[in-house]
Amino acid sequence: MYVTETTHTQTTPPGAAGRPRSPEFRLAADALRGLRQDLFQDAFAYRPLPRMGVDGPLTRRLSGSPRWYAGWTPHAVVAALGVMSMTLALSSSFDSGLFVLLCGLLALAPVLLTLVRPVGAFWFSLGASTVAAVLGRGGWSDWPWLPGSFLAHLVVLTVVALRTRPRTAASMWVMTAVYGFVFGNAFGGHRYDTNVTPMLFLSALILLIVAVWHIRREAAQEVTAQQTVTEHERSRRTLLEERTTIARELHDVVAHHMSVVAIQAEAAPYRVENPPEELEKAFATIRENAVAALTELRRVLGVVRAEDYAAPDAPQPTLADLDGLLANVREAGLTVEKAVTGAVRELPQGVELSAYRIVQEALSNTLRHAPGASARVEIGYVLGGLGLRIVNSPPPAPHLIKPSPGAGHGITGMRERVSMLNGEMTTGPTEDGGYELTVFLPVPTATVIEEDT
């Protein structure tokens, strides 16, 4: 009989240090930790204020030097507020000479310091306010902030709150309250009617406005980022769907041709009386290779088929069916013309199908985005391939049907078709305000000759 001895390991030290902390204690500890990180850790680190962006609705209209100088607008505003604080300090002082100038500089310096060391400017503002209050001779209500220091400290709180996060602004307000009560009551005594309450009220109102601005800006950035991600995913999904469609169509086209090759290779020896043994073996090899290629093609391309996908019963459209497409869009209200140049001939089915789909999508875009406009379809048969040009006129200004906003997915699908055939495609507006699409689909000369034969 075996006796299992259990060993208990004590991970929590006994005594008061091992007692679980209360939620209030943890909350206070987190608050002190955040206060230390916001206002004490790297308080005087060099963080220059960057230039303002010049891509806004107003600055975008400027050019040259005015637009460059517009980027320094925040710096100019801060400097102007610093000058106002200094002027107020000079005009409200009862002294003259060096003490007046010193009080003005003590009001100006913290404001300018926010441009390079924002958190350090807060601490410098508290120190400068103390020195100015001790040296200056303010009224009964000018303790612990003289008028110039009062305005300067509000400006410092506002600028630092704009440049940092809302938690830092809350920490600054708490330290301002502590400073005001300590110096206003402990050192001011009952002789002074302190201005701590106006400072705390105005600073809380300003910091609340800045916090709301921060929240709105972060929400707008998150929405913009989400919209960008959504648009990217939508484009990617559209591209994958278009590739899937093209792969299915190519599967049907190639599978048809390979099946024909296999059947003809099997039937060819029976069309010749007493065929040589070498000929029978050659046709048998052709049939075996065709069947093997067809099996491998179905295995590779078959993975893109959905489980509920059914192959179309009708043959895939070609350029010969283009007149029916034009008739449909004319019934929808689009005036369209067709022009064909070069020697019309039958091209590989993949090229014919892609050309038909490109014309179809281009005319659909004209119906959606340029209601009331007219279109022209030009098809050029050249020795090296097939050229397409679909151009539409600008839509008339007064029109009952409003254009539908597009996300460019139709253009993405057309580019995918062209790239899979190693073709070229260009799109862009015309000089008269319309839109033009040009495509070239290459066809090897050997393939053209074989199709013609």
N, C-alpha and C positions, 0 to 999 in steps of 0.2 A: 504494500500500500504506500503510495507516494503522497506526500504532503506538499502542496504548492505554496511557497512563501511569497506573499505580495509585498512589494516595496513601494512605499509612497514617497514621491519626490515633492518637496515643498518648493514651489516656484515663487510664492509671494512671501516676502519677509514679514515676520510677525511684528506686532506692535502698531503704533500709530501710523508708521510709514506704509504699512501694508493695507490700511483701510481703503476701501473704494472711495474715490473722490465724488463729491456731490456735483450735480449738474451746474449749480451756481458757481462752484469753484472752477470747474472746467471752462465755463463761459467767461469768467473773469480772467483766467489764465490765457485763453485764446485772445481776448481783447488786448491784454498787455503785450502778448507776443506780436499781434498785428500792429500795435502802436509802436513797438520797437522796430519792426521791419519798415514801417512807413516813414517814420520821422527821425530815427536815430541811425539806422544802417545806411551807410554811404549818403549821409545827409547833404554833404557838400560836393557830391560827385558832379563832374562837368557834363551837363546835358543841354547843349545849346538848342534854342527854339528853331526849328526848321522853317524854311520859307513856305509861304502859302502856295497852294496849287493855283495855277493860272488857267485852268480848263473849265472854270465856272461859266454861268450864263452871261456875266458882265465882263469878266476879264478875257473871255474868249474873243471878244470884239476888238480888243486892243492889239497892237502890233509894235514890234521894235522895242525901244527903250521904255515907253510907258507900261508895256506888259511886263517887262523885267522888273521895273520898280514896283509894280503892283504886288509882286510876291513878298515884298517887305512891309506890307500893310500892317500885320500884327505887331511887328517890332515898333513901327511908328506910333501905333495906338498906345502901346505900353509906355513908350518914352513920353508921349504927350500926357498921360495920366501921372507919370512921375513928376513932370514939370508942374502940373496942377497941384500936386501934393506939396512940392517945394514952395510954390507961390503962396499957398494957404498957410504954410508954416511961417514964412517970412512976414506975411501981413498980419498974423494973429499974435506975434510975439511982442511983449512989452519991453524987451531989451533992445539993444542996438550993438552994432559992431560985430565982433567975432562970434559971440554967442548966437546971434541971429543967423549968421551964415552957417554955423555948425548945425543949428536946428533944421535949416533948409536942406542941407546935405544929408542929414539923418533921415529925412523924409523921402529924398530922391533915391538914395543908394539902394534900399531894399527893393524898390520897384524895378530898378534897372537890373538888379541881381537875379530877378526871376527869369530873365532871358537866357541865362547860362547855368545857374544853379538854383532850381526852383525850390526844393525843400530847404536848402541852406538859407534862401532868402526869407523864409518864414521865421527861422530862428533869429536871423539878423534883424528882422523887423521888430521882434519882441525886445531884443537888446537895445536897438536904436530908440524904441519908444520909451524905455526906461531911462536912458541917458538924457533924451530930450525933455522928459518930464521932470527930472532932477535939476537940470541946468536951466530950463526955461521957467518963466513965471506966467503960468496960465491962470485962467479964472477958477472959480470954485468948482466948476463942473468939468474941468480939463484934467482930471486924474483918472486913470493912469495914462490916458492918451491925450496929447495935445491935438489941436485941430488938424495940423499937417500930418502927424503920426496916425491919427484916426483914419483919415482918408487913405494914407499910404498902406496901412495894415489891411483895410478892406480890399484895396487893389491887389495886394500880395495874395490874400486868400483867394480872390477870384481867379487870378492868373494861374496860381499853383493848382487850384482845383480843376481848371480847364486842362492843364498839362498832365495831371495824374488821374488816378482812379477815384471813385466816390469814397472808398474807405479811407484814403489818405485825407480827403477833405473833412470827413467826420473826425478823424484824429486831430487835425489842426483846430477844428472848432472846440473840441474838448480841451486841448492845451490852452487855447485862447481864454476859455472860461476859467480854467485853473489860474492862469496868469492874472486875469482881471480880478478875481476874488482875493487872491493872495496879496497883490500889490494895492488893490483898491481898498481893501478892508484892513489888512494887517499893517500896512505902512501908511495908508492915507488917514486912518483914524476917523473920528466923528466930524472932523472939520471939513471934509470934502464930500460933495455930492458927486459921486463917481459916475462916469459914463460907461460903466461895464454893461448895464442893461441895454442901452441903445446899440452898443457894439455887438453883443450877442444876438440881438433881434435882427439887425440888418445883415450880419454875417450869415446867420442861419437861413434867412430868406434868399440871399445870394447863392449860398451853397446848395440850397434845395433846387433852385432854378438850374444851376450847373449840373446837378445830379440827374435831373430830368432830361437835360440835353444829352448827357452821356448815355442814358438808357435809350433814348430815341435813336441816337446815332448807332449804337451797337445793334439795336433791333433792325435798323435799316441795312447795316452791313451784313447781318445774318440773313436777312431776306434776299439781298442781292447775291450773296454766296450760294444760298439754296437755289435761287433761280438759275444761277450759272450751272450748278451741278445738275439740276433738273434738265436744263436745255442740253447739256452735254450728254446726259443719259438718253434723252429723247433722240438726239441725233445719232448716237451710237446704236440705239435700238432700231431706228429707221434704216441705218446702214446695214445692220445684220439681217433685217427683214428683206431688204432689197437683194442682198447677196443670196439669201435663201431662195428667193423667187427666181433669181437668175440661174442658180445652180439647178433648181428643179427644171427650168425650161431647157437648159443645156443637157440635162439628163435625158429629157424626152427626145430632144433633137438627135443627140449622139446615139442613144439607144435605138432609135428608129433606123438610122443609117447602118449601124452595126448589125441589126437584125436582118436588114435587106442584104447586106454582104454575106452573112451566114447562109441565108436561104438560096441566094444565087450561086454561091460556091457549091452548095449541096446539089443543086439542080443542073449545074452546067455540064457535068459528065454525061447526063442522060440526053442532052441535046445533040451530042455528037455520036455518030455511029462508029462502033468499035474504037473508043478513045484509047490512046496509048496509056500504058500503066503509069508512066511518069506524070502525065497530065492528071490522072485520077488522084495520084498521091499529092500533087501540087494543090488541087482544089480541096482535097481533104485537109491538108495543112492550113489552107486559108480559112476553111470553116472552123477548124479547131481553134485557131488564133482569134477569130472573130468572136466565137462563143466565150473563150476565156477572157478576152478584153471586155465583152459585154457583162460578164459576171463580176469582174473586178470593178467596172464602172458603177454597176448597181450597188456594190458593197460600199464603195467610197462615197459616192454622191447620195446614196439612199439614206444616209444618216441625217441629212438636212430635211427630209420629209417629215412632216407632222404625222402623228398616228391617224388623224382623221383626214389627211390630205388625199384627194382623189384626182387622178390625172384627168385633164380635160378630154372630153369625147371629141370635140372639134379640133381640127389642126390649128397649130399656132399661127397667128396672123403674120403676114408679110407685107411688103410694099405694094403688092398687087391689090391688097384690101384697103389701101389708103383712101380711095374714093368713098368707100362706105363710112370711114371715120370722118372725113370732111363733111359728108352729108349730115352726120349726126351733130357736129358742132355748128353747122349752119342752122339746123333746126333749133339749137339752143340760143341763137341770136348773134353768132359770130360770123362776120363777113371774112371769108378766107379765100385766097387764090393759091393755085398750085402751078409751079413751073418746073419742067423736067428738061435737063440738058444732057447731052451725051447719048451713047448707044445703050438703050435699056436692055438689060440682061438679067438672068437669074443669078443671084449671089448666094453664098453659103447661108443656110437657114438661120444660124446664129446672128449673122450681120443683118439679115432681113428683119428678124424679130426685134433686135435692139433698135434698129432704125425706126421701125413702126412704133415701139414704145416711147422713144425719145420724142417723136413728133406728137404722139398722143399726150404726153406729159406737158410739152411746151404749149400746146393749144389749150389744155386744161388750165395752165397757169395764166394764160391770157384771159380766159373767161373769168377766173377768180380775181385776179389782181388788176386787170385793166378792162372793166366792163364798158361796152360801147365802142371799143377799139376794133380795128380791122387787122388781119394777119395775112402773111404771105409765106408759103412753104416752097422752098427751092431745093430740088434734088438734082445732084450732079453725078453722073456716072463717068468716072475717069479710069485710066488704065490701072492705077495703083490702089483703087478703093472706091469709096462712096462718100460724097460730101453732102451735108445737110445745112440749110440755113433757114431758120424760122425767125421772122421779125414781125413785130406788131407796132402799130402806130400809137401815139399817146392817147389815152382815153379822153373823151370830151369832158370839159369842166363841169357843166351841169348835167348830171345823170341820175336817174332814179335809183339805180343799183349802186351801193357803195362797195368799193374794193374790199376784198377779204384780206386781212393781215396774214402774211405767210411766215413760216419759220425756216424756209430754205430746204426742206426735206426733199422736195421734188428735184431740185438742182443736185442734191447729194446723190439721189438715186440715179440720175442721168450720168453724173460723173463716174459712178461706180460701174455702170454698163460700159461706158467708153473706155475706162481704164482696163477692164477685163479683156477688151478686144485690142489693147495697145493703141487706142486712138487718141485724138486730141479734141479738146472742147474749150471754147471760150464763150463767156457771157458778159453782158454789160449794156448800159443804156446807150441809145442812139442820140445823135445831135438834136433831133426834133423832140426828144422827150419820150421816145418809145423804148423798146427793149429788143435785143438781138441775141440769138443763140446760134453758134456755128459749131459744127461737128464734122470731123473727118474720121471715117472708119476704114482702116487699111485692109486690103484684100490681096494676098499674094498673087502674083501673075500666074503661077502654076495652078493655083486653085481656080482662078477665073477660067483659064483654058480648059481645065478638066470639067468644070460645070458646063461650059459652052459645048464641049464635046458630048 
